[in-house]
Amino acid sequence: MKKNKIKEIGNHPFFRYGLILLAGIFLGWLIFSGNSKKQNSLESITAEDSHDHEHGDDHEIWTCSMHPQIRMEEPGLCPLCAMDLIPLQTTGSGDTAIDPNSIQMSNEAIALANIQTTRVNRQNPVKDIRLYGTIQVDERLSQSQTSHVSGRIEKLFVTFTGERVKQGQPIATIYSPDLLTAQQELIEAVKMKDLQPALLQAVREKLRLWKLTDEQIKSIENSGEVSPLVDITANTSGIVISKNVNQGDYINTGTVLFDIANLSKVWAVFDAYESDLPFLKIGDRLEYTLQSLPGKIFKGNISFINPILDPVTRTAKIRVETSNPTGELMPEMYTSANVSANLKQYNDELVIPKTAILWTGKRSIIYVKQQNTETPAFMLREVELGPSLGDSYVILSGLNDGEEIVTNGAYIIDASAQLSGKQSMMNETAGRAVTGHEGHNMGHDMQSVSAKGEHAMLKVQGLCEMCKDRIEKSAKSVKGVSSASWDLNTKLLHLDFDPEITSVDQIEKAVAKAGHDTENYKTDQATYDALPACCKYRS
């Protein structure tokens, strides 16, 4: 009975289908289980190979976001600031021609940063010097009108400053008791000329010294009439620039009545900074213009260079003589000039734009584009600067003819170098990992350097490029100041100095003494008045 029951269940179709399904599941498990083991084995081998390759060929470098010169092989803390180190992102292009210390940038990044390059060449440099000054009276054509006798001014024929006079024109009448006495002595001497001829000659000479003419003396001798009044005549033609007396004043012999200047010739007097003096010499041709006569150009040669510098403005006076037949050039008119000085001692030298140079205070740095590379790469280069040509500089060493340099965007490239931990304007020694005791020693060294140097900012008043030059030079003249840079827009003077040698207070005093107000010190009025017109910053 039981056997029949089992046989009946075995012949049932659902039972057969179930056995087939279980057999299929078992076979699938056997097949895929084997493949999985093989796959895991392959993955294990691949991972080990990859791990070995990674550690064998390219170790991960860790750096500090605040101190990119720190480069370590393991994560940890920065030895300088104790911040967590971050992995250094490398962007190798695979171009073996690229120097490992260079900064690589894609063409898209160069376009976005507006980085521009220029190929340098040799040329004969010409320095453009800008000078500012005023029209002045030719001192050789100025004369003082003095009284030759003592007395009282009875009448003035010239009554105001600026009046034009001619030579020989009466300018004043003087009542003089001494003159009256001398005329009476002349009449008495004439009566005794046969007995004492020498006395007559002495009295005549006395009157001549009082500027009486021989005709006037002869008239007194013949007429026997005397007068206490005498006319003072102009001894030159020109313009009255100073009136020192009024009608009714009592004067002595030698009293200056008027100052008269002949304006047929005038001087254009300019202020030249001491840094520009080596490039100026007597005889140089220059052109100058005046604000009051726009579009008109005057030309002349330098006739005199003052050998003494002004101790306040640090400038020397440069003089140019100019004819003024029409009188259109008036004293105290503002004028500006351009001088193109040929620097013959620097002929056939390399000249680069000013925008290509980065200054650190001690070093001058440029970025040179590497040649023959698929990816644009730029190398830092330290150069020695020659004289400034205004918008460019002469290069004495550090650069070769035909090299391509960055003329716009050098700061962006330098920032990339700093972030990459490579040599830059602020990081003179870079390119190697700093580990262990070396890192801690570097931290102590940097702290020592920081202790010896400080950075400060001062608010300094000024208006133009002349102000900028004067402010920076006065700050740098203080012993202990390593660098000074004044921003025309923000009016801030950035300083790097040694606090063991000087202080911000001393630097402020030096800048104020040069003619520019600071937050704590005001320049005196006389120094401020001596500044050129374009530098008058007070309202």
C-alpha positions in Angstrom: 0.0 0.0 0.0 2.8 2.4 0.9 4.8 1.4 -2.1 1.9 2.2 -4.4 1.5 5.6 -2.6 5.2 6.5 -3.2 5.0 5.3 -6.8 2.0 7.5 -7.3 3.7 10.6 -5.9 6.8 9.9 -8.0 4.7 9.7 -11.2 3.0 13.0 -10.4 4.1 15.8 -12.9 4.6 18.5 -10.2 7.1 16.3 -8.4 9.1 15.8 -11.5 9.2 19.5 -12.3 10.4 20.2 -8.7 13.3 17.8 -9.1 14.3 19.3 -12.4 14.2 22.9 -10.8 16.4 21.8 -7.8 18.9 20.1 -10.1 19.2 23.4 -12.2 19.8 25.5 -9.1 22.5 23.2 -7.9 24.3 23.2 -11.3 24.1 27.0 -11.5 25.6 27.3 -8.0 28.5 25.1 -9.0 29.3 27.1 -12.2 29.1 30.6 -10.8 30.8 29.8 -7.5 33.9 28.7 -9.5 33.9 31.9 -11.6 33.5 34.1 -8.6 36.5 32.5 -7.0 38.5 33.0 -10.1 37.3 36.7 -10.4 38.3 37.4 -6.7 41.6 35.8 -7.4 42.2 38.0 -10.4 41.0 41.2 -8.6 43.3 40.4 -5.7 46.3 40.0 -8.1 45.3 43.2 -10.0 45.0 45.2 -6.8 48.3 44.0 -5.6 50.0 44.9 -8.9 48.3 48.3 -8.9 49.3 48.9 -5.3 52.9 47.8 -6.0 53.0 50.1 -9.1 51.6 53.0 -7.2 54.1 52.8 -4.4 56.9 51.9 -6.6 56.6 54.7 -9.2 54.7 57.6 -7.7 54.5 58.4 -4.0 51.7 60.7 -2.8 53.1 64.0 -1.6 51.4 65.9 1.3 51.7 69.7 1.7 50.3 72.6 3.7 47.8 75.0 2.2 49.3 77.9 4.2 53.0 76.9 3.7 53.3 75.2 0.3 57.0 74.8 0.7 56.3 72.0 3.1 56.2 68.6 1.3 56.0 65.3 3.1 55.5 61.7 2.1 52.9 60.9 4.8 49.9 62.8 6.1 50.2 64.6 9.4 50.5 68.2 10.8 52.4 71.1 9.3 55.6 71.7 11.3 55.1 75.5 11.0 51.4 76.1 11.8 50.2 72.6 12.9 47.4 72.5 10.3 46.5 69.2 8.7 48.4 68.4 5.6 46.6 68.0 2.3 47.6 65.8 -0.7 49.5 67.8 -3.4 47.6 67.9 -6.7 50.0 67.2 -9.6 49.2 67.9 -13.2 51.9 66.2 -15.1 51.5 66.3 -18.9 54.0 63.6 -19.6 56.1 65.9 -21.7 59.7 65.0 -20.8 61.0 68.3 -22.2 59.3 70.3 -19.5 61.5 71.2 -16.5 60.2 69.7 -13.3 60.5 73.1 -11.5 58.4 74.9 -14.2 54.7 75.9 -13.9 52.5 74.2 -16.5 49.3 75.8 -17.7 46.8 74.7 -20.3 45.9 77.0 -23.2 42.5 77.5 -21.7 43.9 78.7 -18.4 46.3 81.0 -20.2 43.4 82.6 -22.1 41.3 83.0 -19.0 44.2 84.6 -17.0 45.0 86.9 -20.0 48.7 85.8 -19.8 50.7 87.6 -22.6 54.3 87.0 -23.7 56.9 88.9 -25.6 60.1 87.9 -27.2 63.0 90.1 -26.0 65.6 91.7 -28.2 68.5 94.1 -28.0 68.1 97.8 -28.7 69.6 101.2 -28.0 67.7 102.4 -24.9 66.3 105.9 -24.7 65.1 107.2 -21.3 62.1 109.5 -21.3 62.3 111.9 -18.4 59.3 113.9 -17.4 60.1 117.3 -15.7 57.8 119.9 -14.1 58.5 123.5 -13.4 57.6 127.2 -13.8 58.5 130.2 -15.8 60.9 132.5 -13.9 62.4 135.9 -14.5 65.9 136.0 -16.0 67.8 137.2 -12.9 70.5 138.8 -15.1 67.9 141.2 -16.6 66.4 142.3 -13.2 67.5 145.6 -11.6 66.6 147.4 -8.4 65.7 151.1 -8.7 67.4 152.8 -5.7 67.5 156.4 -4.4 70.9 158.1 -4.7 70.0 160.8 -2.1 68.2 160.8 1.2 65.0 162.8 1.6 61.2 162.6 1.1 59.3 161.3 -1.9 57.3 164.2 -3.2 55.8 162.3 -6.2 55.7 158.8 -7.6 55.2 158.4 -11.4 55.0 154.6 -11.1 52.2 153.7 -8.7 51.5 149.9 -9.0 53.1 146.5 -9.5 53.0 145.2 -13.1 53.4 148.7 -14.7 55.7 148.8 -17.7 58.5 151.4 -17.7 61.1 152.5 -20.2 64.8 153.3 -19.6 65.3 156.9 -18.7 61.7 157.5 -17.7 61.2 159.5 -14.4 59.8 157.2 -11.8 59.9 159.4 -8.7 60.7 163.0 -7.5 62.5 163.4 -4.2 62.9 166.4 -1.9 66.4 166.4 -0.5 67.9 169.0 1.9 71.3 167.4 1.3 71.0 168.1 -2.4 70.1 171.7 -1.8 73.2 172.2 0.4 75.4 170.6 -2.3 74.0 172.9 -5.0 74.8 175.9 -2.8 78.3 174.6 -2.3 78.6 174.4 -6.1 77.6 178.0 -6.6 80.2 179.2 -3.9 82.9 177.0 -5.5 82.3 178.5 -8.9 83.0 181.9 -7.4 86.3 180.6 -6.0 87.3 178.5 -9.0 90.4 180.7 -9.8 91.6 180.4 -6.2 90.6 176.8 -5.4 89.8 174.9 -8.7 90.1 171.6 -6.9 87.2 172.5 -4.6 85.0 173.1 -7.7 85.9 169.7 -9.1 85.1 168.0 -5.7 81.7 169.5 -5.5 80.9 168.6 -9.1 82.0 165.0 -8.5 79.7 164.9 -5.4 76.7 165.8 -7.5 77.7 163.3 -10.2 77.6 160.6 -7.5 74.1 161.7 -6.7 73.3 161.0 -10.4 73.0 164.6 -11.6 74.1 164.9 -15.2 76.8 167.2 -16.5 74.1 169.3 -18.2 72.2 169.7 -14.9 75.4 170.7 -13.1 76.3 173.2 -15.9 72.8 174.7 -15.7 73.1 175.3 -11.9 76.6 176.9 -12.4 75.3 179.2 -15.1 71.9 180.2 -13.6 72.9 180.3 -10.0 69.6 178.8 -9.1 69.2 175.8 -6.8 66.3 173.3 -6.3 65.8 170.7 -3.5 64.0 168.4 -5.8 65.6 165.7 -7.9 64.1 163.2 -10.4 64.9 159.4 -10.2 64.9 157.8 -13.7 64.6 154.2 -14.6 67.9 152.6 -15.5 66.3 149.7 -17.5 63.1 148.9 -19.4 60.7 146.3 -18.2 57.9 145.4 -15.8 57.7 146.5 -12.2 57.6 143.3 -10.2 57.9 145.0 -6.7 56.9 148.4 -5.4 58.5 149.1 -2.0 57.6 152.8 -1.2 54.6 155.2 -1.3 54.4 158.9 -1.9 55.5 160.8 1.3 57.8 158.2 2.6 61.2 159.3 3.9 64.1 157.3 2.4 67.8 157.1 2.7 70.6 156.7 0.2 70.4 153.2 -1.3 66.7 152.6 -0.5 65.1 150.3 -3.1 62.1 152.0 -4.6 61.2 149.4 -7.3 62.3 146.1 -8.7 62.1 146.0 -12.5 62.5 142.9 -14.6 63.1 142.8 -18.4 60.9 139.9 -19.7 62.3 139.9 -23.3 64.1 136.7 -22.1 62.8 134.3 -19.4 63.9 131.1 -17.7 62.0 127.8 -17.7 63.1 126.2 -14.4 62.4 122.5 -13.8 62.8 120.2 -10.8 64.8 117.0 -11.6 65.1 114.2 -9.1 68.5 112.9 -8.2 67.8 109.6 -9.9 67.4 111.4 -13.2 70.4 113.7 -12.9 72.9 111.2 -14.3 71.0 111.2 -17.6 70.8 115.0 -17.9 73.6 117.3 -19.1 74.1 120.9 -20.2 73.2 121.3 -23.8 70.5 118.6 -23.9 67.5 119.5 -26.1 64.1 119.4 -24.6 60.5 120.4 -25.4 58.1 121.9 -23.0 54.5 123.0 -22.9 52.4 125.3 -20.8 48.9 124.7 -19.4 47.9 128.3 -20.3 49.1 127.9 -24.0 47.7 124.4 -25.0 49.0 123.0 -28.3 52.0 125.3 -28.4 55.5 123.7 -28.0 58.5 125.5 -26.8 62.1 124.2 -27.4 65.4 125.0 -25.7 68.6 123.6 -24.5 69.6 123.0 -20.8 71.9 125.9 -19.9 72.4 125.2 -16.2 72.0 122.4 -13.7 72.1 123.4 -10.1 74.9 121.4 -8.4 73.1 121.6 -5.0 70.1 119.4 -4.2 67.1 120.7 -2.3 67.2 118.9 1.0 63.4 118.7 1.3 62.3 117.8 -2.2 65.5 116.0 -3.2 65.5 117.7 -6.6 67.9 120.0 -8.5 66.9 123.0 -10.6 67.3 122.6 -14.4 67.3 125.9 -16.3 66.3 126.5 -20.0 66.7 130.0 -21.5 63.9 131.2 -23.8 63.3 134.3 -25.8 60.0 136.0 -25.0 59.6 138.9 -27.6 55.8 138.9 -27.4 55.6 138.6 -23.6 53.3 135.6 -23.7 55.5 133.7 -21.2 54.7 135.1 -17.8 56.6 134.4 -14.5 55.1 131.6 -12.4 53.3 129.9 -15.3 53.3 126.1 -14.9 55.2 124.1 -17.5 56.1 120.4 -18.1 58.9 119.0 -20.3 60.0 115.8 -21.9 63.7 114.9 -22.3 64.7 111.9 -24.4 68.1 110.9 -23.1 70.2 108.4 -25.1 71.9 106.0 -22.8 75.0 105.4 -24.9 76.6 103.4 -22.1 73.8 100.8 -22.4 73.7 100.5 -26.2 72.8 97.1 -27.6 71.3 95.8 -24.3 68.1 93.9 -23.6 65.1 96.0 -22.7 61.9 94.5 -21.2 58.5 96.0 -20.2 58.1 97.1 -16.6 55.0 94.9 -16.3 57.1 91.7 -16.7 59.0 92.3 -13.5 58.1 91.2 -9.9 60.0 92.8 -7.1 60.6 91.2 -3.7 62.6 94.1 -2.2 66.0 92.4 -2.9 65.4 90.4 -6.0 63.9 91.2 -9.4 62.1 88.2 -11.0 60.6 87.4 -14.4 58.9 84.3 -15.9 60.4 82.8 -19.1 58.4 80.6 -21.3 60.0 77.2 -22.0 60.6 76.5 -25.7 59.8 73.3 -27.6 57.1 72.0 -25.3 53.6 70.8 -26.1 52.1 72.1 -22.9 52.9 75.8 -22.1 55.4 76.0 -19.2 57.0 78.9 -17.5 60.3 79.1 -15.5 61.2 81.6 -12.8 64.3 83.6 -13.6 66.1 86.2 -11.4 67.5 89.2 -13.4 69.7 92.2 -12.7 68.0 95.5 -13.6 69.7 98.5 -15.2 68.3 102.0 -15.4 64.6 102.6 -15.7 63.3 103.9 -19.0 59.8 104.9 -17.7 57.7 101.9 -18.9 60.6 99.6 -19.3 63.9 98.5 -17.8 67.4 97.7 -19.2 68.5 94.1 -18.3 72.1 93.7 -17.3 72.1 90.0 -16.7 69.9 86.9 -16.3 68.2 86.9 -19.7 69.3 86.0 -23.2 68.4 87.5 -26.6 65.4 85.9 -28.2 63.8 84.4 -25.1 60.1 84.7 -24.6 59.0 86.3 -21.3 55.6 86.9 -19.6 54.7 90.6 -19.9 51.1 90.3 -18.5 49.9 87.9 -15.8 53.2 87.2 -14.1 51.5 87.5 -10.7 49.1 84.7 -11.6 51.8 82.4 -12.6 53.8 83.2 -9.4 50.7 82.5 -7.3 50.4 79.0 -9.0 54.1 78.4 -8.2 53.5 79.2 -4.5 50.5 76.9 -4.3 52.4 74.1 -5.9 55.3 74.5 -3.5 57.7 75.5 -6.2 60.2 78.4 -6.3 58.5 81.8 -6.4 59.0 85.4 -5.6 58.1 84.7 -1.9 59.7 81.3 -1.7 63.3 81.4 -2.8 64.2 77.8 -2.0 61.6 75.2 -3.0 61.2 72.0 -4.9 62.1 69.4 -2.3 60.2 67.8 0.6 60.7 69.0 4.1 60.5 66.2 6.7 61.3 65.4 10.3 63.8 67.6 12.1 64.5 69.6 8.9 60.9 70.8 8.9 61.0 71.8 12.5 64.3 73.6 11.9 62.8 75.4 9.0 59.9 76.5 11.3 62.3 77.9 13.8 64.3 79.7 11.0 61.2 81.2 9.5 60.0 82.4 12.9 63.4 84.0 13.4 63.2 85.8 10.0 59.6 86.9 10.9 60.9 88.3 14.2 63.5 90.5 12.4 61.1 91.9 9.8 57.7 93.5 10.0 55.1 94.7 7.5 53.0 97.8 8.1 50.6 100.1 6.2 50.4 103.9 6.5 47.8 106.3 5.1 49.8 109.0 3.2 48.4 111.9 1.2 49.4 112.5 -2.4 48.0 113.0 -5.9 50.3 111.9 -8.7 53.3 109.8 -9.8 55.7 112.4 -8.6 54.1 112.0 -5.1 54.5 108.3 -5.3 58.2 108.6 -6.2 58.8 111.1 -3.4 56.9 109.1 -0.7 58.7 105.9 -1.5 62.1 107.5 -1.7 61.6 109.3 1.6 60.5 106.0 3.3 63.4 104.0 1.9 65.8 106.7 3.1 65.1 105.6 6.6 67.7 103.0 7.7 66.1 99.6 8.3 63.4 99.9 5.6 63.8 97.2 3.0 60.9 98.1 0.7 58.2 100.7 0.4 55.3 100.9 -2.1 52.6 103.6 -2.2 49.2 103.0 -3.9 47.9 106.0 -5.7 44.2 104.9 -5.4 44.1 103.7 -1.8 46.7 106.2 -0.5 48.3 103.3 1.5 52.0 103.0 1.9 53.1 99.3 2.3 56.3 99.0 4.3 58.7 96.1 5.1 61.2 97.1 7.8 63.4 95.9 10.7 61.8 96.9 14.0 65.2 96.6 15.7 66.6 99.4 13.6 63.6 101.7 13.0 59.9 102.1 13.7 56.7 103.2 12.0 56.8 106.5 13.9 60.3 107.3 12.4 59.1 106.4 8.9 56.0 108.6 9.3 58.2 111.6 10.3 60.5 111.1 7.3 57.5 111.0 4.9 56.0 114.1 6.5 59.3 115.9 6.3 59.3 115.2 2.5 56.0 117.0 2.1 53.2 114.5 2.6 50.7 114.3 5.5 50.3 111.0 7.4 47.8 110.0 10.0 49.9 111.2 12.9 52.2 113.9 11.3 51.4 116.9 9.1 54.1 118.5 6.9 54.9 122.1 7.7 53.4 124.8 5.4 56.7 125.9 3.9 57.5 122.4 2.8 54.0 121.9 1.4 54.2 125.2 -0.5 57.4 124.1 -2.1 55.8 121.1 -3.8 54.9 121.2 -7.5 51.4 122.2 -8.4 50.4 118.7 -9.4 51.3 117.5 -5.9 49.1 119.9 -3.9 46.7 117.5 -2.2 45.2 119.8 0.4 41.8 121.2 -0.5 
